[in-house]
Amino acid sequence: MRKNNDLGLLILRITIGLLMLLHGLAKFGGGLEFISGMLVEKGLPGFFAYGVLVGEILAPIAILIGFRTRLAALVYAFNCLVAVLMAHSADIFKLSEHGGWALELLGLYFFTALALFFTDGGKLAVSKNNSWD
């Protein structure tokens, strides 16, 4: 059986792009007040909440279609890091009630985005010739 790295990268892009996009659409539809309030509580401007739309809607769409995949993956990973620091920092060293890491979903998102940053979107991507692809 021949390996197909490009198909594997496409599956990876579709998986993390779609899963995070669903999170972003839910936040977009439900409003950003919760996130804005959390930011203000930490002394940051509330309008930074719109960064969630970049990290959870625009970056996942770019990853899905393979447009500037490495750049989009970097934005996506940064978004995950901010989510951990803003809302889940108390859980970094915790295990869930089932024995897994309490932040395993965010960890999967973060490290998968990091893997795409260090690879690229593959040949089955919309853009392939830029250094950020």
Summary of the structure (lengths in Angstrom):
residues: 133
radius of gyration: 15.8
end to end distance: 27.8
largest distance: 55.3
contacts: 402
relative contact order: 0.18
helix: 69%
strand: 2%
